[in-house]
């Protein structure tokens, strides 16, 4: 999804600097505490997955799912918190 948005912006002549200025202007208050909401979401996702397991052993499929969630969160943090201390 992020790649499609980046491609659409690039085709429209929007630079990353333009997007950064727009992001900072629109979401500065919300991004002040970022990436803490992502960390909270990842923790809740992990707790939910572990609660659903019949045994404490993590299956490979679940491990891959949790890794995918982390990768998605990292992409959002990288995009949204650029220029902030992460």
C-alpha positions as a Python dict, from the first residue, in 0.01 Angstrom:
ca = {
    (1, 'X'): (0, 0, 0),
    (2, 'X'): (278, 243, 91),
    (3, 'X'): (459, 165, -233),
    (4, 'X'): (147, 243, -437),
    (5, 'X'): (105, 573, -255),
    (6, 'X'): (470, 660, -314),
    (7, 'X'): (437, 578, -684),
    (8, 'X'): (121, 788, -717),
    (9, 'X'): (290, 1083, -544),
    (10, 'X'): (596, 1048, -762),
    (11, 'X'): (386, 1046, -1077),
    (12, 'X'): (205, 1359, -958),
    (13, 'X'): (538, 1537, -904),
    (14, 'X'): (511, 1541, -526),
    (15, 'X'): (853, 1521, -361),
    (16, 'X'): (938, 1357, -32),
    (17, 'X'): (1012, 1704, 107),
    (18, 'X'): (658, 1816, 11),
    (19, 'X'): (516, 1514, 188),
    (20, 'X'): (730, 1573, 496),
    (21, 'X'): (608, 1931, 523),
    (22, 'X'): (248, 1820, 480),
    (23, 'X'): (288, 1539, 733),
    (24, 'X'): (449, 1768, 988),
    (25, 'X'): (184, 2035, 944),
    (26, 'X'): (-113, 1801, 965),
    (27, 'X'): (-2, 1542, 1215),
    (28, 'X'): (260, 1706, 1435),
    (29, 'X'): (51, 1661, 1751),
    (30, 'X'): (-34, 1300, 1678),
    (31, 'X'): (322, 1212, 1580),
    (32, 'X'): (475, 1360, 1894),
    (33, 'X'): (433, 1030, 2079),
    (34, 'X'): (500, 807, 1783),
    (35, 'X'): (605, 513, 1772),
    (36, 'X'): (446, 431, 2108),
    (37, 'X'): (105, 349, 1956),
    (38, 'X'): (277, 102, 1723),
    (39, 'X'): (456, -63, 2013),
    (40, 'X'): (129, -87, 2203),
    (41, 'X'): (-45, -242, 1901),
    (42, 'X'): (236, -496, 1858),
    (43, 'X'): (217, -589, 2226),
    (44, 'X'): (-161, -636, 2208),
    (45, 'X'): (-126, -841, 1890),
    (46, 'X'): (130, -1067, 2059),
    (47, 'X'): (-81, -1107, 2375),
    (48, 'X'): (-390, -1195, 2171),
    (49, 'X'): (-198, -1451, 1966),
    (50, 'X'): (-44, -1610, 2275),
    (51, 'X'): (-380, -1625, 2455),
    (52, 'X'): (-527, -1816, 2160),
    (53, 'X'): (-259, -2085, 2172),
    (54, 'X'): (-355, -2416, 2337),
    (55, 'X'): (7, -2461, 2449),
    (56, 'X'): (291, -2219, 2522),
    (57, 'X'): (484, -2334, 2213),
    (58, 'X'): (481, -2089, 1922),
    (59, 'X'): (419, -2247, 1583),
    (60, 'X'): (616, -2136, 1278),
    (61, 'X'): (304, -1988, 1115),
    (62, 'X'): (236, -1770, 1419),
    (63, 'X'): (599, -1662, 1438),
    (64, 'X'): (586, -1559, 1071),
    (65, 'X'): (261, -1368, 1132),
    (66, 'X'): (413, -1179, 1425),
    (67, 'X'): (722, -1100, 1219),
    (68, 'X'): (499, -967, 940),
    (69, 'X'): (320, -743, 1192),
    (70, 'X'): (658, -611, 1309),
    (71, 'X'): (769, -545, 952),
    (72, 'X'): (450, -351, 878),
    (73, 'X'): (490, -150, 1199),
    (74, 'X'): (851, -72, 1114),
    (75, 'X'): (748, 56, 771),
    (76, 'X'): (487, 285, 928),
    (77, 'X'): (731, 411, 1190),
    (78, 'X'): (995, 476, 927),
    (79, 'X'): (747, 669, 717),
    (80, 'X'): (564, 859, 989),
    (81, 'X'): (843, 928, 1235),
    (82, 'X'): (1105, 1037, 985),
    (83, 'X'): (1310, 1314, 1138),
    (84, 'X'): (1197, 1227, 1491),
    (85, 'X'): (1400, 1028, 1742),
    (86, 'X'): (1286, 668, 1706),
}
